[in-house]
Amino acid sequence: MNESEVILKRAKLGCNDSFEVLFNQYVPIVLKQRNNYYLREFDLDDWLQEGRLVCYQSLRKFDDSKNVTFGLFFKMNFNRHVISLLRHQEAQKRQIYRYTDSLDSQMNTFGECISRGMEDFRADTSIKYIFVREQLEDLPDQLSNFEKKIYYDTLLGLDIEEISKNTDISQRKILFGYNRVKVKLKKQIV
């Protein structure tokens, strides 16, 4: 039995030191996935935490009688986990977050003018922005599937002609759907 097999067995039995040694061997897999995929608001510590979690779960499920190495097993599980996180992030009901920034990120970018005794002209705009964002979060629940498609395509910057070409639906129907979305949007915000 070689050293890596001993570490694997000890980690599987619950030895924390062996687990850390084992995980540190596979940190490059985590870092490679970090370079390949973007997860919103994930920093290095978040990636390493997810890596540890998947490594632990992989260790519990790993069967060394199968003809596969632990490294390959972990890599496959971690890749699937990252894809699940991406799917969760990109779910239709969370699409509104794609097009907005948090107030914290704006404050980090622009700073706080009020703290220096200066008037912050963005304050009123920021409050309106937060209100509109909250209202927009609920809008997709009030739209039909057809209207949702038009709404999201419009947010992506497509015009009626492009939406019509992409969906093979007449421009007239798209225009009617677009007008219904506008009416519902106005009702939602007012």
Helices and strands as residue ranges (DSSP letters): H 3-12, H 16-36, H 44-61, H 70-89, G 92-99, H 103-110, G 114-116, H 122-138, G 139-142, H 145-155, H 160-167, H 171-189
